[in-house]
Amino acid sequence: MEPGLRRIVAPNPSPMTLNGTCTYILGTGSVAVIDPGPADRGHIGAILAALAPGERISHILVTHAHLDHSPGAPLLAEACGAKVHAFGPASAGRSPIMERLAATGLMGGGEGVDRAFAPDALIADGEEITGGDWSLRALHTPGHFCNHLSFIWGDAIFTGDHVMGWSSTLISPPDGDLGDYFRSLDKLAQFGARTFYPGHGAPVMGTAARIAELAAHRRERTAQIAAHLVAGAATVAQLTELIYQEIPAALMPAASRNVFAHLVEMTATNQVTAAPEIRLDAAFSLT
């Protein structure tokens, strides 16, 4: 990709992953692997085969605990002996409102959560991680997922699924949080990065413009939901059907979670009231 950076794309293409999960090898000699991807031993073999003679993996870093990013980590650790580093298990970093939703039994609706994920070492927000000829700074960037990390490498940032060029990201409560998403976009914008290396798809140039575009898209979606509420729609199902009229039926469950994420945030900011309480089958109305 550039000096000191290699990429191997996992063989897990889908409408949610584009061509597959991007696994990055950082540095030379003693290297880091970012996002080993799904539990695919063929992909783990491809990562190991990409190492130069004499190279070793010193760190395995995971951006977040979705099934297309983290289950390959213990397989790679078993093969190379390196520790798995992440923000925490799948529930780490949840906001209080999402903790309450999770306590109601709300699950699913996303790319699949790796509930067995258990990193060997925890990475704090702002922590520096260094290897042979590389250094990273971790940023906790929840929104797409509560335990999501991004990694600053010089003037580039590995953004996982938080910022991608080909698509906006899925936000699926209780693991995703729209309020956190906006705050994490602002956090990434502070660094003026030259390039974003995402978890799926090509590198993102024009990083400031892409962040602004993604934030504007979410604000427009919120306004669209408000307009449909005024017109009489009240439920997540009704709103999803009105807003997402041209997407395949297989993607409607994910779309409904995006709508729900907006309604949860609109409720938290007193724009919307949920009856009898915030849940997928609630009736929503403008405050």
Phi and psi restraints in degrees (value plus and minus 20) as a CYANA .aco file:
   2 GLU   PHI    -186.4  -146.4
   2 GLU   PSI     149.2   189.2
   3 PRO   PHI     -73.2   -33.2
   3 PRO   PSI     106.8   146.8
   4 GLY   PHI      68.0   108.0
   4 GLY   PSI     -15.2    24.8
   5 LEU   PHI    -158.8  -118.8
   5 LEU   PSI     105.7   145.7
   6 ARG   PHI    -140.9  -100.9
   6 ARG   PSI     136.0   176.0
   7 ARG   PHI    -154.3  -114.3
   7 ARG   PSI     115.2   155.2
   8 ILE   PHI    -143.0  -103.0
   8 ILE   PSI     107.7   147.7
   9 VAL   PHI    -116.1   -76.1
   9 VAL   PSI     105.0   145.0
  10 ALA   PHI     -87.7   -47.7
  10 ALA   PSI     129.9   169.9
  11 PRO   PHI    -102.9   -62.9
  11 PRO   PSI      38.3    78.3
  12 ASN   PHI    -150.6  -110.6
  12 ASN   PSI      33.2    73.2
  13 PRO   PHI     -86.0   -46.0
  13 PRO   PSI     126.4   166.4
  14 SER   PHI    -189.3  -149.3
  14 SER   PSI     150.3   190.3
  15 PRO   PHI     -80.7   -40.7
  15 PRO   PSI     -42.0    -2.0
  16 MET   PHI    -112.7   -72.7
  16 MET   PSI     -39.9     0.1
  17 THR   PHI    -138.2   -98.2
  17 THR   PSI     -18.1    21.9
  18 LEU   PHI      37.6    77.6
  18 LEU   PSI    -141.2  -101.2
  19 ASN   PHI     -99.8   -59.8
  19 ASN   PSI     -32.5     7.5
  20 GLY   PHI     118.0   158.0
  20 GLY   PSI     154.2   194.2
  21 THR   PHI     -97.0   -57.0
  21 THR   PSI     113.2   153.2
  22 CYS   PHI    -105.3   -65.3
  22 CYS   PSI      98.6   138.6
  23 THR   PHI    -122.3   -82.3
  23 THR   PSI     108.9   148.9
  24 TYR   PHI    -131.0   -91.0
  24 TYR   PSI     117.7   157.7
  25 ILE   PHI    -129.8   -89.8
  25 ILE   PSI     100.0   140.0
  26 LEU   PHI    -131.2   -91.2
  26 LEU   PSI     108.9   148.9
  27 GLY   PHI      74.4   114.4
  27 GLY   PSI    -196.7  -156.7
  28 THR   PHI    -153.8  -113.8
  28 THR   PSI     133.7   173.7
  29 GLY   PHI      58.5    98.5
  29 GLY   PSI    -111.9   -71.9
  30 SER   PHI    -119.3   -79.3
  30 SER   PSI      86.2   126.2
  31 VAL   PHI    -132.3   -92.3
  31 VAL   PSI     142.0   182.0
  32 ALA   PHI    -127.4   -87.4
  32 ALA   PSI     125.9   165.9
  33 VAL   PHI    -134.9   -94.9
  33 VAL   PSI     103.8   143.8
  34 ILE   PHI    -124.3   -84.3
  34 ILE   PSI     102.0   142.0
  35 ASP   PHI      40.9    80.9
  35 ASP   PSI      63.7   103.7
  36 PRO   PHI     -85.7   -45.7
  36 PRO   PSI     -31.2     8.8
  37 GLY   PHI      68.0   108.0
  37 GLY   PSI    -176.2  -136.2
  38 PRO   PHI     -93.8   -53.8
  38 PRO   PSI     154.0   194.0
  39 ALA   PHI     -98.6   -58.6
  39 ALA   PSI      54.2    94.2
  40 ASP   PHI    -146.9  -106.9
  40 ASP   PSI      86.8   126.8
  41 ARG   PHI     -85.5   -45.5
  41 ARG   PSI     -46.8    -6.8
  42 GLY   PHI     -84.2   -44.2
  42 GLY   PSI     -60.1   -20.1
  43 HIS   PHI     -89.2   -49.2
  43 HIS   PSI     -58.6   -18.6
  44 ILE   PHI     -81.2   -41.2
  44 ILE   PSI     -60.6   -20.6
  45 GLY   PHI     -82.5   -42.5
  45 GLY   PSI     -57.4   -17.4
  46 ALA   PHI     -86.5   -46.5
  46 ALA   PSI     -56.9   -16.9
  47 ILE   PHI     -82.7   -42.7
  47 ILE   PSI     -67.3   -27.3
  48 LEU   PHI     -85.3   -45.3
  48 LEU   PSI     -56.4   -16.4
  49 ALA   PHI     -89.5   -49.5
  49 ALA   PSI     -41.8    -1.8
  50 ALA   PHI     -98.4   -58.4
  50 ALA   PSI     -30.7     9.3
  51 LEU   PHI     -93.8   -53.8
  51 LEU   PSI     123.2   163.2
  52 ALA   PHI     -96.1   -56.1
  52 ALA   PSI     139.2   179.2
  53 PRO   PHI     -73.5   -33.5
  53 PRO   PSI     110.2   150.2
  54 GLY   PHI      67.4   107.4
  54 GLY   PSI     -29.5    10.5
  55 GLU   PHI     -97.4   -57.4
  55 GLU   PSI     132.8   172.8
  56 ARG   PHI    -159.1  -119.1
  56 ARG   PSI     132.1   172.1
  57 ILE   PHI    -110.7   -70.7
  57 ILE   PSI      99.7   139.7
  58 SER   PHI    -119.1   -79.1
  58 SER   PSI     -46.2    -6.2
  59 HIS   PHI    -159.0  -119.0
  59 HIS   PSI     116.0   156.0
  60 ILE   PHI    -132.8   -92.8
  60 ILE   PSI      98.7   138.7
  61 LEU   PHI    -133.5   -93.5
  61 LEU   PSI     116.0   156.0
  62 VAL   PHI    -141.9  -101.9
  62 VAL   PSI     107.0   147.0
  63 THR   PHI     -92.4   -52.4
  63 THR   PSI     -60.2   -20.2
  64 HIS   PHI    -187.1  -147.1
  64 HIS   PSI     144.6   184.6
  65 ALA   PHI    -115.2   -75.2
  65 ALA   PSI      33.8    73.8
  66 HIS   PHI    -115.6   -75.6
  66 HIS   PSI     134.7   174.7
  67 LEU   PHI     -84.9   -44.9
  67 LEU   PSI     -37.0     3.0
  68 ASP   PHI    -113.5   -73.5
  68 ASP   PSI     -16.3    23.7
  69 HIS   PHI    -144.7  -104.7
  69 HIS   PSI     -60.8   -20.8
  70 SER   PHI    -125.2   -85.2
  70 SER   PSI     -46.6    -6.6
  71 PRO   PHI     -84.0   -44.0
  71 PRO   PSI     -41.1    -1.1
  72 GLY   PHI     -92.8   -52.8
  72 GLY   PSI     -35.0     5.0
  73 ALA   PHI     -82.7   -42.7
  73 ALA   PSI     -69.8   -29.8
  74 PRO   PHI     -85.7   -45.7
  74 PRO   PSI     -50.2   -10.2
  75 LEU   PHI     -86.1   -46.1
  75 LEU   PSI     -63.1   -23.1
  76 LEU   PHI     -88.0   -48.0
  76 LEU   PSI     -59.3   -19.3
  77 ALA   PHI     -81.6   -41.6
  77 ALA   PSI     -60.4   -20.4
  78 GLU   PHI     -82.3   -42.3
  78 GLU   PSI     -56.3   -16.3
  79 ALA   PHI     -98.4   -58.4
  79 ALA   PSI     -50.7   -10.7
  80 CYS   PHI    -139.1   -99.1
  80 CYS   PSI     -34.9     5.1
  81 GLY   PHI      66.6   106.6
  81 GLY   PSI     -19.4    20.6
  82 ALA   PHI     -99.2   -59.2
  82 ALA   PSI     136.9   176.9
  83 LYS   PHI    -104.8   -64.8
  83 LYS   PSI     131.7   171.7
  84 VAL   PHI    -114.8   -74.8
  84 VAL   PSI     104.8   144.8
  85 HIS   PHI    -133.4   -93.4
  85 HIS   PSI     115.5   155.5
  86 ALA   PHI    -181.6  -141.6
  86 ALA   PSI     154.1   194.1
  87 PHE   PHI     -87.8   -47.8
  87 PHE   PSI     -53.8   -13.8
  88 GLY   PHI     144.5   184.5
  88 GLY   PSI    -193.2  -153.2
  89 PRO   PHI     -86.5   -46.5
  89 PRO   PSI    -198.3  -158.3
  90 ALA   PHI     -81.1   -41.1
  90 ALA   PSI     -46.7    -6.7
  91 SER   PHI    -113.2   -73.2
  91 SER   PSI     -22.2    17.8
  92 ALA   PHI     -87.3   -47.3
  92 ALA   PSI     116.9   156.9
  93 GLY   PHI      68.3   108.3
  93 GLY   PSI     -13.6    26.4
  94 ARG   PHI     -85.7   -45.7
  94 ARG   PSI     120.3   160.3
  95 SER   PHI     -94.0   -54.0
  95 SER   PSI     140.5   180.5
  96 PRO   PHI     -76.8   -36.8
  96 PRO   PSI     -60.9   -20.9
  97 ILE   PHI     -86.2   -46.2
  97 ILE   PSI     -54.6   -14.6
  98 MET   PHI     -93.6   -53.6
  98 MET   PSI     -50.6   -10.6
  99 GLU   PHI     -82.0   -42.0
  99 GLU   PSI     -60.8   -20.8
 100 ARG   PHI     -86.2   -46.2
 100 ARG   PSI     -60.5   -20.5
 101 LEU   PHI     -85.2   -45.2
 101 LEU   PSI     -61.7   -21.7
 102 ALA   PHI     -82.3   -42.3
 102 ALA   PSI     -55.2   -15.2
 103 ALA   PHI     -86.6   -46.6
 103 ALA   PSI     -40.7    -0.7
 104 THR   PHI    -100.4   -60.4
 104 THR   PSI     -26.4    13.6
 105 GLY   PHI      78.1   118.1
 105 GLY   PSI     -15.3    24.7
 106 LEU   PHI     -85.6   -45.6
 106 LEU   PSI     104.3   144.3
 107 MET   PHI    -166.0  -126.0
 107 MET   PSI     156.1   196.1
 108 GLY   PHI      51.0    91.0
 108 GLY   PSI    -185.4  -145.4
 109 GLY   PHI      62.9   102.9
 109 GLY   PSI      -9.3    30.7
 110 GLY   PHI    -153.9  -113.9
 110 GLY   PSI    -165.2  -125.2
 111 GLU   PHI    -108.1   -68.1
 111 GLU   PSI     -16.1    23.9
 112 GLY   PHI      75.1   115.1
 112 GLY   PSI      99.4   139.4
 113 VAL   PHI    -112.5   -72.5
 113 VAL   PSI     115.0   155.0
 114 ASP   PHI    -105.9   -65.9
 114 ASP   PSI      61.3   101.3
 115 ARG   PHI     -90.1   -50.1
 115 ARG   PSI     -35.7     4.3
 116 ALA   PHI    -107.3   -67.3
 116 ALA   PSI     -21.8    18.2
 117 PHE   PHI     -82.4   -42.4
 117 PHE   PSI     106.4   146.4
 118 ALA   PHI    -162.8  -122.8
 118 ALA   PSI      72.8   112.8
 119 PRO   PHI     -85.1   -45.1
 119 PRO   PSI     132.3   172.3
 120 ASP   PHI     -96.7   -56.7
 120 ASP   PSI     -50.1   -10.1
 121 ALA   PHI    -159.3  -119.3
 121 ALA   PSI     117.8   157.8
 122 LEU   PHI    -113.3   -73.3
 122 LEU   PSI     122.5   162.5
 123 ILE   PHI    -133.0   -93.0
 123 ILE   PSI     106.4   146.4
 124 ALA   PHI    -108.7   -68.7
 124 ALA   PSI     136.6   176.6
 125 ASP   PHI     -78.1   -38.1
 125 ASP   PSI     107.2   147.2
 126 GLY   PHI      67.7   107.7
 126 GLY   PSI     -23.8    16.2
 127 GLU   PHI     -89.8   -49.8
 127 GLU   PSI     121.6   161.6
 128 GLU   PHI    -112.5   -72.5
 128 GLU   PSI     114.6   154.6
 129 ILE   PHI    -144.2  -104.2
 129 ILE   PSI     107.2   147.2
 130 THR   PHI    -147.7  -107.7
 130 THR   PSI     130.2   170.2
 131 GLY   PHI    -149.3  -109.3
 131 GLY   PSI    -172.3  -132.3
 132 GLY   PHI     -79.6   -39.6
 132 GLY   PSI     -81.8   -41.8
 133 ASP   PHI    -146.4  -106.4
 133 ASP   PSI       5.8    45.8
 134 TRP   PHI    -158.5  -118.5
 134 TRP   PSI     136.1   176.1
 135 SER   PHI    -167.0  -127.0
 135 SER   PSI     118.3   158.3
 136 LEU   PHI    -147.6  -107.6
 136 LEU   PSI     133.3   173.3
 137 ARG   PHI    -140.1  -100.1
 137 ARG   PSI     105.5   145.5
 138 ALA   PHI    -104.2   -64.2
 138 ALA   PSI     121.0   161.0
 139 LEU   PHI    -145.8  -105.8
 139 LEU   PSI     105.8   145.8
 140 HIS   PHI     -96.7   -56.7
 140 HIS   PSI      95.7   135.7
 141 THR   PHI    -147.2  -107.2
 141 THR   PSI      49.1    89.1
 142 PRO   PHI     -88.0   -48.0
 142 PRO   PSI     145.0   185.0
 143 GLY   PHI     125.1   165.1
 143 GLY   PSI     -89.8   -49.8
 144 HIS   PHI     -85.5   -45.5
 144 HIS   PSI     -60.1   -20.1
 145 PHE   PHI    -171.8  -131.8
 145 PHE   PSI     125.1   165.1
 146 CYS   PHI     -86.7   -46.7
 146 CYS   PSI     -51.5   -11.5
 147 ASN   PHI    -119.1   -79.1
 147 ASN   PSI       2.4    42.4
 148 HIS   PHI     -91.2   -51.2
 148 HIS   PSI     111.2   151.2
 149 LEU   PHI    -135.2   -95.2
 149 LEU   PSI     125.5   165.5
 150 SER   PHI    -133.6   -93.6
 150 SER   PSI     140.0   180.0
 151 PHE   PHI    -151.0  -111.0
 151 PHE   PSI     101.7   141.7
 152 ILE   PHI    -103.9   -63.9
 152 ILE   PSI     108.8   148.8
 153 TRP   PHI    -150.3  -110.3
 153 TRP   PSI      78.3   118.3
 154 GLY   PHI      40.5    80.5
 154 GLY   PSI    -141.8  -101.8
 155 ASP   PHI    -122.2   -82.2
 155 ASP   PSI       0.0    40.0
 156 ALA   PHI    -138.8   -98.8
 156 ALA   PSI     136.9   176.9
 157 ILE   PHI    -154.1  -114.1
 157 ILE   PSI     110.6   150.6
 158 PHE   PHI    -102.6   -62.6
 158 PHE   PSI      93.4   133.4
 159 THR   PHI    -123.1   -83.1
 159 THR   PSI     -14.6    25.4
 160 GLY   PHI      34.0    74.0
 160 GLY   PSI    -151.0  -111.0
 161 ASP   PHI    -120.3   -80.3
 161 ASP   PSI     -14.2    25.8
 162 HIS   PHI     -92.3   -52.3
 162 HIS   PSI     -63.1   -23.1
 163 VAL   PHI    -150.2  -110.2
 163 VAL   PSI     102.0   142.0
 164 MET   PHI    -150.3  -110.3
 164 MET   PSI     140.0   180.0
 165 GLY   PHI    -109.1   -69.1
 165 GLY   PSI     -48.4    -8.4
 166 TRP   PHI    -108.6   -68.6
 166 TRP   PSI     -36.1     3.9
 167 SER   PHI    -181.3  -141.3
 167 SER   PSI     136.7   176.7
 168 SER   PHI     -96.2   -56.2
 168 SER   PSI     145.2   185.2
 169 THR   PHI    -112.4   -72.4
 169 THR   PSI     137.5   177.5
 170 LEU   PHI     -98.2   -58.2
 170 LEU   PSI     116.4   156.4
 171 ILE   PHI    -142.8  -102.8
 171 ILE   PSI      88.8   128.8
 172 SER   PHI    -144.1  -104.1
 172 SER   PSI      80.7   120.7
 173 PRO   PHI     -78.8   -38.8
 173 PRO   PSI     127.6   167.6
 174 PRO   PHI    -111.1   -71.1
 174 PRO   PSI     -18.0    22.0
 175 ASP   PHI    -105.8   -65.8
 175 ASP   PSI     -45.5    -5.5
 176 GLY   PHI    -127.9   -87.9
 176 GLY   PSI     130.2   170.2
 177 ASP   PHI    -164.8  -124.8
 177 ASP   PSI      98.4   138.4
 178 LEU   PHI     -86.0   -46.0
 178 LEU   PSI     -58.6   -18.6
 179 GLY   PHI     -81.0   -41.0
 179 GLY   PSI     -64.6   -24.6
 180 ASP   PHI     -82.4   -42.4
 180 ASP   PSI     -56.7   -16.7
 181 TYR   PHI     -79.0   -39.0
 181 TYR   PSI     -68.0   -28.0
 182 PHE   PHI     -82.1   -42.1
 182 PHE   PSI     -63.4   -23.4
 183 ARG   PHI     -84.7   -44.7
 183 ARG   PSI     -56.4   -16.4
 184 SER   PHI     -91.6   -51.6
 184 SER   PSI     -54.9   -14.9
 185 LEU   PHI     -80.0   -40.0
 185 LEU   PSI     -65.0   -25.0
 186 ASP   PHI     -81.3   -41.3
 186 ASP   PSI     -58.2   -18.2
 187 LYS   PHI     -83.8   -43.8
 187 LYS   PSI     -65.4   -25.4
 188 LEU   PHI     -85.4   -45.4
 188 LEU   PSI     -56.0   -16.0
 189 ALA   PHI     -84.1   -44.1
 189 ALA   PSI     -45.7    -5.7
 190 GLN   PHI     -83.0   -43.0
 190 GLN   PSI     -42.1    -2.1
 191 PHE   PHI    -114.1   -74.1
 191 PHE   PSI     -28.6    11.4
 192 GLY   PHI      34.7    74.7
 192 GLY   PSI      23.6    63.6
 193 ALA   PHI     -83.3   -43.3
 193 ALA   PSI     125.9   165.9
 194 ARG   PHI     -90.5   -50.5
 194 ARG   PSI     -61.0   -21.0
 195 THR   PHI    -164.7  -124.7
 195 THR   PSI     123.6   163.6
 196 PHE   PHI    -126.9   -86.9
 196 PHE   PSI     112.3   152.3
 197 TYR   PHI    -124.8   -84.8
 197 TYR   PSI      86.3   126.3
 198 PRO   PHI    -108.6   -68.6
 198 PRO   PSI     151.2   191.2
 199 GLY   PHI     -94.6   -54.6
 199 GLY   PSI     -36.0     4.0
 200 HIS   PHI    -167.0  -127.0
 200 HIS   PSI     117.1   157.1
 201 GLY   PHI      69.5   109.5
 201 GLY   PSI    -195.5  -155.5
 202 ALA   PHI     -95.3   -55.3
 202 ALA   PSI     140.1   180.1
 203 PRO   PHI     -76.6   -36.6
 203 PRO   PSI     129.0   169.0
 204 VAL   PHI    -122.8   -82.8
 204 VAL   PSI      95.8   135.8
 205 MET   PHI    -115.3   -75.3
 205 MET   PSI     153.2   193.2
 206 GLY   PHI      36.3    76.3
 206 GLY   PSI      33.2    73.2
 207 THR   PHI     -83.3   -43.3
 207 THR   PSI     -60.4   -20.4
 208 ALA   PHI     -83.6   -43.6
 208 ALA   PSI     -61.5   -21.5
 209 ALA   PHI     -85.5   -45.5
 209 ALA   PSI     -58.0   -18.0
 210 ARG   PHI     -87.6   -47.6
 210 ARG   PSI     -61.5   -21.5
 211 ILE   PHI     -80.7   -40.7
 211 ILE   PSI     -65.1   -25.1
 212 ALA   PHI     -82.1   -42.1
 212 ALA   PSI     -59.3   -19.3
 213 GLU   PHI     -84.4   -44.4
 213 GLU   PSI     -63.3   -23.3
 214 LEU   PHI     -86.6   -46.6
 214 LEU   PSI     -61.2   -21.2
 215 ALA   PHI     -84.5   -44.5
 215 ALA   PSI     -61.8   -21.8
 216 ALA   PHI     -83.8   -43.8
 216 ALA   PSI     -59.3   -19.3
 217 HIS   PHI     -79.5   -39.5
 217 HIS   PSI     -63.1   -23.1
 218 ARG   PHI     -89.5   -49.5
 218 ARG   PSI     -57.1   -17.1
 219 ARG   PHI     -85.6   -45.6
 219 ARG   PSI     -59.4   -19.4
 220 GLU   PHI     -84.0   -44.0
 220 GLU   PSI     -58.6   -18.6
 221 ARG   PHI     -84.1   -44.1
 221 ARG   PSI     -61.0   -21.0
 222 THR   PHI     -81.3   -41.3
 222 THR   PSI     -63.6   -23.6
 223 ALA   PHI     -84.0   -44.0
 223 ALA   PSI     -57.6   -17.6
 224 GLN   PHI     -84.4   -44.4
 224 GLN   PSI     -63.0   -23.0
 225 ILE   PHI     -82.9   -42.9
 225 ILE   PSI     -63.7   -23.7
 226 ALA   PHI     -79.9   -39.9
 226 ALA   PSI     -61.6   -21.6
 227 ALA   PHI     -83.4   -43.4
 227 ALA   PSI     -60.0   -20.0
 228 HIS   PHI     -90.5   -50.5
 228 HIS   PSI     -52.1   -12.1
 229 LEU   PHI     -84.6   -44.6
 229 LEU   PSI     -61.2   -21.2
 230 VAL   PHI     -80.8   -40.8
 230 VAL   PSI     -58.1   -18.1
 231 ALA   PHI     -97.7   -57.7
 231 ALA   PSI     -27.0    13.0
 232 GLY   PHI     102.4   142.4
 232 GLY   PSI     -32.9     7.1
 233 ALA   PHI     -86.9   -46.9
 233 ALA   PSI     128.4   168.4
 234 ALA   PHI    -157.9  -117.9
 234 ALA   PSI     -43.9    -3.9
 235 THR   PHI    -131.2   -91.2
 235 THR   PSI     142.9   182.9
 236 VAL   PHI     -78.9   -38.9
 236 VAL   PSI     -62.8   -22.8
 237 ALA   PHI     -82.5   -42.5
 237 ALA   PSI     -65.0   -25.0
 238 GLN   PHI     -83.9   -43.9
 238 GLN   PSI     -65.0   -25.0
 239 LEU   PHI     -84.6   -44.6
 239 LEU   PSI     -61.4   -21.4
 240 THR   PHI     -82.4   -42.4
 240 THR   PSI     -62.8   -22.8
 241 GLU   PHI     -84.8   -44.8
 241 GLU   PSI     -57.2   -17.2
 242 LEU   PHI     -92.6   -52.6
 242 LEU   PSI     -58.2   -18.2
 243 ILE   PHI    -104.5   -64.5
 243 ILE   PSI     -60.8   -20.8
 244 TYR   PHI    -126.5   -86.5
 244 TYR   PSI      53.3    93.3
 245 GLN   PHI    -108.7   -68.7
 245 GLN   PSI     -31.5     8.5
 246 GLU   PHI    -142.0  -102.0
 246 GLU   PSI      -5.2    34.8
 247 ILE   PHI    -121.9   -81.9
 247 ILE   PSI     135.9   175.9
 248 PRO   PHI     -79.7   -39.7
 248 PRO   PSI     129.7   169.7
 249 ALA   PHI     -79.0   -39.0
 249 ALA   PSI     -52.6   -12.6
 250 ALA   PHI     -84.2   -44.2
 250 ALA   PSI     -42.3    -2.3
 251 LEU   PHI    -114.0   -74.0
 251 LEU   PSI     -23.5    16.5
 252 MET   PHI     -83.5   -43.5
 252 MET   PSI     -58.4   -18.4
 253 PRO   PHI     -79.1   -39.1
 253 PRO   PSI     -61.3   -21.3
 254 ALA   PHI     -86.4   -46.4
 254 ALA   PSI     -59.6   -19.6
 255 ALA   PHI     -82.1   -42.1
 255 ALA   PSI     -59.2   -19.2
 256 SER   PHI     -85.3   -45.3
 256 SER   PSI     -53.3   -13.3
 257 ARG   PHI     -89.3   -49.3
 257 ARG   PSI     -55.3   -15.3
 258 ASN   PHI     -81.5   -41.5
 258 ASN   PSI     -64.3   -24.3
 259 VAL   PHI     -81.1   -41.1
 259 VAL   PSI     -64.7   -24.7
 260 PHE   PHI     -81.5   -41.5
 260 PHE   PSI     -59.0   -19.0
 261 ALA   PHI     -79.1   -39.1
 261 ALA   PSI     -61.6   -21.6
 262 HIS   PHI     -85.2   -45.2
 262 HIS   PSI     -62.2   -22.2
 263 LEU   PHI     -86.7   -46.7
 263 LEU   PSI     -57.4   -17.4
 264 VAL   PHI     -81.9   -41.9
 264 VAL   PSI     -66.2   -26.2
 265 GLU   PHI     -87.5   -47.5
 265 GLU   PSI     -57.7   -17.7
 266 MET   PHI     -85.8   -45.8
 266 MET   PSI     -51.5   -11.5
 267 THR   PHI     -90.9   -50.9
 267 THR   PSI     -62.5   -22.5
 268 ALA   PHI     -83.3   -43.3
 268 ALA   PSI     -49.9    -9.9
 269 THR   PHI    -118.8   -78.8
 269 THR   PSI      -4.4    35.6
 270 ASN   PHI      43.0    83.0
 270 ASN   PSI       6.9    46.9
 271 GLN   PHI    -108.6   -68.6
 271 GLN   PSI     -44.5    -4.5
 272 VAL   PHI    -157.5  -117.5
 272 VAL   PSI     129.0   169.0
 273 THR   PHI    -135.4   -95.4
 273 THR   PSI     118.3   158.3
 274 ALA   PHI    -129.6   -89.6
 274 ALA   PSI     116.5   156.5
 275 ALA   PHI    -148.4  -108.4
 275 ALA   PSI     110.7   150.7
 276 PRO   PHI    -100.5   -60.5
 276 PRO   PSI     -37.2     2.8
 277 GLU   PHI    -182.4  -142.4
 277 GLU   PSI     153.7   193.7
 278 ILE   PHI     -90.1   -50.1
 278 ILE   PSI      93.2   133.2
 279 ARG   PHI    -182.6  -142.6
 279 ARG   PSI     148.3   188.3
 280 LEU   PHI     -81.9   -41.9
 280 LEU   PSI     -51.6   -11.6
 281 ASP   PHI    -120.9   -80.9
 281 ASP   PSI      -3.8    36.2
 282 ALA   PHI     -91.6   -51.6
 282 ALA   PSI     142.1   182.1
 283 ALA   PHI    -120.3   -80.3
 283 ALA   PSI     105.9   145.9
 284 PHE   PHI    -129.4   -89.4
 284 PHE   PSI     125.2   165.2
 285 SER   PHI    -166.3  -126.3
 285 SER   PSI     133.7   173.7
 286 LEU   PHI     -86.0   -46.0
 286 LEU   PSI     120.3   160.3
